[in-house]
Amino acid sequence: MALQCTLNRYLLLMAQEHLEFRLPEIKSLLSLFGSQFTSSQETYGKSPFWILSIPSEDIARNLMKRTVCAKSIFELWGHGKSPEELYSSLKNYPVEKMVPFLHPDSTYKIKIHTFNKTLTQEEKVKRIDALEFLPFEGKVNLKKPQHVFSVLEDYGLDPNCIPENPHNIYFGRWIADGQRELIESYSVKKRHFIGNTSMDAGLSFIMANHGKVKENDIVFDPFVGTGGLLIASAHFGAYVYGTDIDYNTVHGLGKATRKNQKWRGPDENIRANLRQYGLEKYYLDVLVSDASKPSWRKGTYFDAIITDPPYGIRESTRRTGSQKEIPKGIEKCPETHVPVSLSYHLSDMFFDLLNFAAETLVLGGRLVYWLPVYTPEYTEEMVPWHPCLQLVSNCEQKLSSHTARRLITMEKVKKFENRDQYSHLLSDHVLPYQGHNSFREKYFSGVTKRIAKEEKSSQE
Ligand SMILES: C[S@@+](CC[C@H](N)C(=O)[O-])C[C@H]1O[C@@H](n2cnc3c(N)ncnc32)[C@H](O)[C@@H]1O
């Protein structure tokens, strides 16, 4: 109760993209900055307007230095369901909290922001004039004001049913914008080294935020590819390390992904990608290594493991073999020849990944990864689990009418004892996610194609 009294109200203006990812991002960042998400937060599902109660403007500013899901944050001075309600709420806002921003030698500007409706200039001016009861004493400066205030009107989510009057009206002092511009400045289109499965910049930043990556952390990606996920973590000040089974990817060799280029150029590699963004000092290393056979000594090394394992759709799910593992009936290779490539079932891959994360993450460290699912058969019970890892969030991104990938975030909450203790998790009756073994087959199956075709023709 004592904590409640010291909380201030802020209005978050959320981006209308990746809706399911927004709440876990904001929750993760608040906990990173020592605050928390409480029941007093009002997140209104799909709405772009969320009210947050947090202890300080510093936390609000820190949040905005990280979020890609929120556009802006405002100190909330008033809120109502009609102009009258808004004005009476503004009249109740403590004057002593307003005065520092309204004094005679300050400059200011008032902006009108509407969601799901466009107002004429005349309508906007009317709304500004109606606020003259507020004790503004400074000068208006439209170009470079010291303080910016906003009226934000919410006309709901349905573009086919726009109400005459807004459902909600807010007034607040603008504090800061989020990091939406990173989506453009780190766009894969402009990146030096890319591959078929390079992770989209916006999602990479969301993953780093779900993973609570912070300065001086060590972040690992066991399926590193072109290092898209390492770039986002390095941008937030973490030292990054990765492995991949593909020699050409790690060494930046082989065929280029860009249309008008045949072979990869001399300096197309992960290190050069980090250099492109001024982040080379965060590069630890990348190695050719098979995630099914980690070569790490027992210990806790990583603050976060952030990864996008292969689903076998645009890249193969392979692992190195051994003499012992060669299926019966196949002639054995000479003793010296080991790297037989075997197929790597998705269920084995996720078992290995969770076990590896449980062993090598520091306590409180996070594992963030994508789980492919065949949506008609998906249930929450299919999400892989481990006794040392607690599920933090599970968000869906649709890929097609019948397939999706889910962004899973887990936190290490218990010390890893020893490998043998967890080996039973792979046995059939405890393994919750055998379904994923068949993801690839289902993706390519006639069933999926037929359904997609039927859906298409029914829409025509
Ligand atoms: C989806 S891609 C990762 C893309 C990456 N996030 C990026 O931004 O470029 C998966 C990667 O896993 C690698 N891979 C497949 N099997 C592996 C294994 N057994 N061990 C390590 N890496 C593996 C593939 O070579 C591929 O580069």
The ligand as an SDF file (V2000), in Angstrom:
LIG
                    3D

 27 29  0  0  0  0  0  0  0  0999 V2000
   17.3250  -19.9160  -38.3080 C   0  0  0  0  0  0  0  0  0  0  0  0
   19.0210  -19.9240  -38.5970 S   0  0  0  0  0  0  0  0  0  0  0  0
   19.6060  -18.6540  -37.5320 C   0  0  0  0  0  0  0  0  0  0  0  0
   19.5630  -17.3170  -38.1830 C   0  0  0  0  0  0  0  0  0  0  0  0
   20.1710  -16.2240  -37.3480 C   0  0  0  0  0  0  0  0  0  0  0  0
   19.3280  -15.8780  -36.2210 N   0  0  0  0  0  0  0  0  0  0  0  0
   20.4660  -14.9790  -38.1920 C   0  0  0  0  0  0  0  0  0  0  0  0
   20.0130  -13.8730  -37.8320 O   0  0  0  0  0  0  0  0  0  0  0  0
   21.1200  -15.1230  -39.2260 O   0  0  0  0  0  0  0  0  0  0  0  0
   19.5470  -21.3970  -37.8170 C   0  0  0  0  0  0  0  0  0  0  0  0
   21.0220  -21.6850  -37.9120 C   0  0  0  0  0  0  0  0  0  0  0  0
   21.2650  -22.8910  -37.1930 O   0  0  0  0  0  0  0  0  0  0  0  0
   22.3520  -23.5670  -37.8120 C   0  0  0  0  0  0  0  0  0  0  0  0
   22.3300  -24.9770  -37.3560 N   0  0  0  0  0  0  0  0  0  0  0  0
   21.5950  -26.0130  -37.8410 C   0  0  0  0  0  0  0  0  0  0  0  0
   21.8550  -27.1290  -37.1230 N   0  0  0  0  0  0  0  0  0  0  0  0
   22.7780  -26.7790  -36.1870 C   0  0  0  0  0  0  0  0  0  0  0  0
   23.4370  -27.4880  -35.1470 C   0  0  0  0  0  0  0  0  0  0  0  0
   23.2340  -28.7910  -34.9580 N   0  0  0  0  0  0  0  0  0  0  0  0
   24.3260  -26.8040  -34.3580 N   0  0  0  0  0  0  0  0  0  0  0  0
   24.5560  -25.4750  -34.5560 C   0  0  0  0  0  0  0  0  0  0  0  0
   23.9720  -24.7650  -35.5330 N   0  0  0  0  0  0  0  0  0  0  0  0
   23.0860  -25.4000  -36.3290 C   0  0  0  0  0  0  0  0  0  0  0  0
   22.1000  -23.3480  -39.2930 C   0  0  0  0  0  0  0  0  0  0  0  0
   23.3300  -23.4880  -40.0050 O   0  0  0  0  0  0  0  0  0  0  0  0
   21.5490  -21.9200  -39.3180 C   0  0  0  0  0  0  0  0  0  0  0  0
   22.5860  -20.9940  -39.5870 O   0  0  0  0  0  0  0  0  0  0  0  0
  1  2  1  0
  2  3  1  0
  2 10  1  0
  3  4  1  0
  4  5  1  0
  5  6  1  0
  5  7  1  0
  7  8  2  0
  7  9  1  0
 10 11  1  0
 11 12  1  0
 11 26  1  0
 12 13  1  0
 13 14  1  0
 13 24  1  0
 14 15  1  0
 14 23  1  0
 15 16  2  0
 16 17  1  0
 17 18  1  0
 17 23  2  0
 18 19  1  0
 18 20  2  0
 20 21  1  0
 21 22  2  0
 22 23  1  0
 24 25  1  0
 24 26  1  0
 26 27  1  0
M  CHG  2   2   1   9  -1
M  END
$$$$
